Amino acid sequence: MAVKIIIDRKVKKGKKEELSQLLKELRMKAISAKGYISGETLRASDDPNNYIVISTWQSLEDWKNWEKAPERKSIHNKIEKLMARPTKVKILLNA
């Protein structure tokens, strides 16, 4: 069963460009991960420092494997240093 992952990030002021580059790098690596279907990156209209990434995976297991992958963790750790608050992750299943 496909799952959607919602990742909510709030970047520190002045760090948007750095975040954008890291998100692109992360997406390029995710595309080749087992079970990756699609993804998009959005910014909140009322807060341009708030980024939402929505990705779709073939299964929860595929997402969990990607979440634990060393290449993802490395980029994720760089991203976290740019955040104004901890990243929030929600896993959504089809109802």
N, C-alpha and C positions, 0 to 999 in steps of 0.2 A: 504494500500500500504506500503510495507516495505521501511524503510529508513536506510541509513548508516550514522553513526556519526564518524567524524574524529576529534580526539583530539590530538593536537600538544603541547608537553611539552618539555621545555629545563631545565634540572635539574642542580643545582649548582654542581661544582666539589666536589667530596668527599661524595656526597649524593645518589649515584646510588643504593647502597644496601638498604637504607631506602626507597627509592622510589619503588624499586622492591617489597618489602614486602607489602607496601600500595596498589600497583596496584593489587597484588594477592588477598589481602583482599577485595578490591573493586570488582574485577571480581567474587569472590565467592558469594558476596551478589547480584551482578547483575544477575547472573545465575538464581536465584529464583524470579527475578522481572517479573511482568506481561509483556509479549511482547518481552522479550529478546530472540534473535535467536542465535547469535554467536558473538565472539569477538577475536581479536588478538592484541598483543603488538609487535611493531617493533622498531628497532633503526636505525637511519640514518647511512649509511656506511661512510659518510664523517664527521660525528659529533656524536661520541658515547654518548654524553650527550643529544641528541635530540631523544625523544621517541614519537612514533606515535601509538595511540590506535585507532583501527577501530572496531566499533561494529555495528551490524545489529539488528534492532528492527522491530516488526510487523507493527507499525504505529508511526507517529510523536507524537501522544498523549501518547503512551506508553513511548517513550523516555522522553518527557516533564515531565511525572509523576515520572519517575526514577530520572531525573535531580533535581527535587524538594524534593525528599525523604530525610527525616532527616538522615537516615543511610548513604546515599551517601554524603550529604553535610558535615557530620562530617569528613569522610575520605578525601573528596576533600579539605577541609580546611587545613588538615595536609599536604597534597600533595603540596598545594600552597606555604606553608612555605619553601619548598625545591626547588622552582623554581627560575631560573635565570631571567625569564621574565614571564609575565602573560600567562596562558594557553589559547590556541586558539581552538575554537570549530567550526566545519563546519557541517552543516546538508545537506546531499545529497539525492535527490529524484531521482527515476528512470525517465529517459527521455522518 
